[in-house]
Amino acid sequence: GAGVSQSPSNKVTEKGKDVELRCDPISGHTALYWYRQSLGQGLEFLIYFQGNSAPDKSGLPSDRFSAERTGGSVSTLTIQRTQQEDSAVYLCASSRTVSYNEQFFGPGTRLTVL
Amino acid sequence: AQKITQTQPGMFVQEKEAVTLDCTYDTSDQSYGLFWYKQPSSGEMIFLIYQGSYDEQNATEGRYSLNFQKARKSANLVISASQLGDSAMYFCAMRDAGNMLTFGGGTRLMVKP
């Protein structure tokens, strides 16, 4: 596809359950980012991957959050034991390299924790 | 400390008029980039314009221009000839040494017909 894709588009889960969110970056983009946007708020950085380097996890809010990127392409963000405050839109972005100016965003996954 | 500040939570502008959306930033890095993104009600984040800290000219992209005042640490977005489709949330963001984007709280722009 031409753009960044994310799945699912919407996820409703119960408190305490684990969820996995998927991101397919633009083909050939080596940098991949995860952001979170809570209701009415700006975007909060979570984690980024650059090629085969160790990811920058400095934005992850707790150890319940983790992410991996397989084969330098698809990424999965996992939230364990979800809490209501995890409800947000999770946005993925990719860029050609980590220093490239423009980050292309996916449509996001809206997570609702009941 | 807040790195990106957008002081206008909401703005109205008359169609065909120009509007300026404010953004101030804080960084001790010499090399950094400033971005503006548009987020319509559909939720997608659309890149509008980029300004590098070493760029001497203000960036322009069609009806968008970035009024970069380095000494004041401001990077205001100017939209000329507003259109109804410009109604959206606008986010200012900065990339410094950390490589990730830090976003401001956003400004909701509403264009009146």
HADDOCK unambig.tbl for C-alpha pairs under 7 A between the chains (distance, minus, plus):
assign (segid A and resid 41 and name CA) (segid B and resid 105 and name CA) 5.91 0.50 0.50
assign (segid A and resid 42 and name CA) (segid B and resid 103 and name CA) 6.10 0.50 0.50
assign (segid A and resid 42 and name CA) (segid B and resid 104 and name CA) 5.99 0.50 0.50
assign (segid A and resid 42 and name CA) (segid B and resid 105 and name CA) 4.50 0.50 0.50
assign (segid A and resid 42 and name CA) (segid B and resid 106 and name CA) 6.11 0.50 0.50
assign (segid A and resid 43 and name CA) (segid B and resid 103 and name CA) 5.76 0.50 0.50
assign (segid A and resid 45 and name CA) (segid B and resid 100 and name CA) 6.88 0.50 0.50
assign (segid A and resid 45 and name CA) (segid B and resid 101 and name CA) 6.92 0.50 0.50
assign (segid A and resid 45 and name CA) (segid B and resid 102 and name CA) 6.91 0.50 0.50
assign (segid A and resid 98 and name CA) (segid B and resid 99 and name CA) 6.43 0.50 0.50
assign (segid A and resid 99 and name CA) (segid B and resid 99 and name CA) 6.80 0.50 0.50
assign (segid A and resid 105 and name CA) (segid B and resid 45 and name CA) 5.84 0.50 0.50
assign (segid A and resid 106 and name CA) (segid B and resid 44 and name CA) 6.86 0.50 0.50
assign (segid A and resid 107 and name CA) (segid B and resid 43 and name CA) 6.66 0.50 0.50
assign (segid A and resid 107 and name CA) (segid B and resid 44 and name CA) 5.12 0.50 0.50
